[in-house]
């Protein structure tokens, strides 16, 4: 079973969200700041919103009796 969810984030919310991903945590300066500034600029140029459409797989299991 799959569950679909749509989230709309501002540039600040999106940067906060991606800051939790290991690929971005390990970026070193000055690359990290430049990367986030580029993302913020792109989102700001598009009404300060980004739409994320997630497909989340749901696995249903039953506890053994």
C-alpha positions as CSV (number, residue, x, y, z in Angstrom):
1,X,0.0,0.0,0.0
2,X,1.3,3.5,-0.8
3,X,0.3,6.8,0.8
4,X,0.7,10.1,-1.1
5,X,1.3,13.3,0.7
6,X,1.9,16.8,-0.6
7,X,3.9,19.4,1.4
8,X,4.4,23.1,0.6
9,X,7.4,24.6,2.2
10,X,9.0,28.1,2.2
11,X,12.7,28.5,1.3
12,X,13.6,28.6,5.0
13,X,11.5,25.6,5.9
14,X,13.0,23.6,3.0
15,X,16.6,24.5,4.0
16,X,15.8,23.4,7.5
17,X,14.4,20.2,6.2
18,X,17.3,19.3,3.9
19,X,19.8,20.3,6.6
20,X,18.9,17.0,8.3
21,X,20.1,14.9,5.4
22,X,23.5,13.3,5.9
23,X,24.6,14.4,2.4
24,X,24.1,18.0,3.4
25,X,25.4,17.7,7.0
26,X,28.8,16.6,5.8
27,X,29.2,19.5,3.3
28,X,32.0,21.8,4.4
29,X,32.2,25.6,4.1
30,X,32.2,27.5,1.9
31,X,30.3,24.9,-0.1
32,X,27.5,24.5,2.4
33,X,26.6,28.2,2.5
34,X,26.8,28.6,-1.2
35,X,24.6,25.5,-1.7
36,X,21.9,26.7,0.7
37,X,22.1,30.2,-0.8
38,X,21.5,28.8,-4.3
39,X,18.6,26.8,-3.2
40,X,17.0,29.7,-1.3
41,X,17.4,32.0,-4.3
42,X,15.8,29.4,-6.6
43,X,12.8,28.9,-4.3
44,X,12.4,32.7,-3.6
45,X,12.3,33.2,-7.4
46,X,9.3,30.9,-7.5
47,X,6.9,32.6,-5.0
48,X,9.0,31.4,-2.0
49,X,7.4,27.9,-2.1
50,X,8.4,24.5,-3.1
51,X,6.0,21.6,-3.4
52,X,7.1,18.1,-2.3
53,X,5.0,15.2,-3.4
54,X,5.9,12.2,-1.3
55,X,5.0,8.6,-1.9
56,X,5.3,6.7,1.3
57,X,5.2,2.9,1.2
58,X,3.2,1.4,4.0
59,X,4.1,-2.1,5.2
60,X,1.5,-3.8,7.3
61,X,2.5,-6.7,9.5
62,X,0.8,-8.7,12.1
63,X,2.5,-9.5,15.4
64,X,3.0,-13.3,15.7
65,X,0.7,-14.9,18.2
